[in-house]
């Protein structure tokens, strides 16, 4: 049996369905991300796991025990909120030790455990510092240490990195993931940041308007999305409208595109999806001719918006150290076999 199970969870607020038939099995030590836009139900799901919201129907089972009706303070879960919620009048040690104090742990033991947890998140030199004297990243680590010190069976993270600047957020993703793997704590992360989910998770649950759109490992989710919502939300993509006109052939505004059409009917409308980085952009006229409408230098890569017989497309090319294409240049696009994903219907 899986360590944590969501069994057909539903949550309604009046007539509004916030979460619909959420079912998920999480293995011990697994890192799961709930990913989706605002209002998709990911935070509501986390709050049901934490016990802060009762499900309208369904069950939550932790290590074989039904905790659906167990009060939050009896679930023993570690929670890190977006705001960190640190006590400003307490030192880092006292903030981390607070949960242990509520559990009746003696002062000497809780101080030792709190300082050990601070060492674990690389804050051993800040044990006596107050939150106002810490950076955002340091406060985030104190909140994480406070959640871990109680040795929770499950760690719940509610957008914990969203208040950090871009560079620090990227660094903390790596550190948090390494710490999670080192400790082995089962973790559920709520995020709207696709890069955060892709870089940290064992599996990702993509949610859309209360429903589960897809559950998959990061690479599978990115390379093999099951619908246009996932394809467009997880990473950047180009969605191209067409019609099947023959075996393995789609017509896009008069341009014939080769793609596997086996599972689709001749004459039906379809949507093609291709990631910007899958394109191969060159001066070889054997491809699809395009004209560069915009060229943006991103450091590690170039981002182009091009226009051709297949419409407006975004293309990403690696920075090779030489000047890229400029606005007005003509180029040709190609792509490797399997780079195109075909979805039923026009979007």
Number of C-alpha atoms within 10 A of each C-alpha: 9 13 18 23 22 21 16 16 21 24 23 14 9 7 6 9 15 20 27 19 16 19 15 17 13 19 16 16 19 20 24 24 27 25 27 27 16 13 14 21 26 29 22 21 26 20 17 22 27 24 21 14 16 20 22 15 14 16 22 23 17 19 14 12 11 13 18 23 14 13 13 17 12 9 18 16 19 24 23 24 18 16 15 20 12 20 14 12 11 15 20 30 27 23 23 31 26 19 18 21 15 9 11 9 15 10 12 9 13 23 20 13 20 29 25 19 26 26 15 17 19 15 20 16 10 19 20 13 15 19 21 11 12 14 11 17 17 17 21 26 24 30 25 25 29 28 25 26 22 21 15 17 20 27 24 23 22 22 18 24 26 15 15 15 11 11 8 13 17 15 11 18 18 14 15 16 15 13 14 19 15 10 12 15 20 21 26 22 24 26 23 21 17 19 14 21 26 20 14 21 21 17 21 25 24 26 25 20 17 23 19 22 16 17 19 17 15 22 14 13 21 19 17 14 22 17 16 21 15 19 22 17 18 23 16 18 20 18 22 19 21 25 23 21 18 14 14 15 18 28 19 20 13 10 14 18 19 15 18 16 19 9 9 17 15 16 13 14 19 23 22 25 22 24 22 19 19 19 19 15 21 15 11 12 12 10 15 17 20 22 19 21 16 16 19 15 14 11 10 10 16 19 21 24 18 24 17 17 13 20 12 17 21 19 24 22 18 13 15 10 9 6 9 18 19 14 15 13 14 18 19 18 20 16 15 9 10 12 17 21 21 24 21 16 15 15 13
